[in-house]
């Protein structure tokens, strides 16, 4: 048995969705979109990696968590794929090239790298998303448009719920601290780099949004606020994942995430 619920959700996205999904903040909007565009390629990679590790996991409880992790990730990329289609319909064909590149990366990682490497990469990504989920619930995502806020809130809740799995599978199969830090750091760089590339591309392709949000003076204010919040809120959480004694077991779910998890479970039960 596992405490990680697999919810089969259904989100109603419009046919066309303006990429300004965080009101008044193009750069943060586009970074969220960058992560969303990544997920239909990354999450199948995570599932492949966990399935490859499964024969080497001897703990029945961890096996149950592994299967639930894969179940949640399978739901995530399906919903983000639908969200991404609505973004693409707004007219940004140049994103397709970036998506092809990152898909090729994950296929190559599976094909050419060891199971240990892929598990360390998966753990590094999951450490990043856990830190980001903590930061997002503290900072708030209320400025998102409702359809995006609903999707990302559900996803962030589930990042909390399965936060221990990739770490514990890696620890069970491999266990090297130094290797985890080296490959996990690369995974985090790879993820952030892709989101930044998408953000730059959408900024170039959508100059009208930049002007509507205050032009260069607006950008300066947004960057100052974001850098302050990241330095105070996200960076300490992310750096903690590099500590020798780090374990996601020590991280508690915030009360709001717990409440949302219950609400999404009730919603999923009505859908099914």
Buried (B, 14 or more C-beta within 10 A) or exposed (E): EBEBBBBEBEEEBEEEBEBBBBEBBBBBBBBBBBBBBBBBBBBBBBBBBBEBBBEEBEEEEBBBBBBBBBBBBBBBBBBBBBBBBBBBEBEBEEBEEBBEEBBEBBBEBBEEBEBBBBBBBBBBBBBBBBBBBBBBBBBEBEBBBEBBBBBBBBBBBBBBBBBBBBBBBBBBBBEEBEBBBEBBBBBBEBBBEBBBBBBEBBBEBBEEBBEEBBEEEBBEEBEEEBEEBBEEBBBEBBEBBBEEEBEBEEBEBBEEBBEBBEEBEEBBEEEE
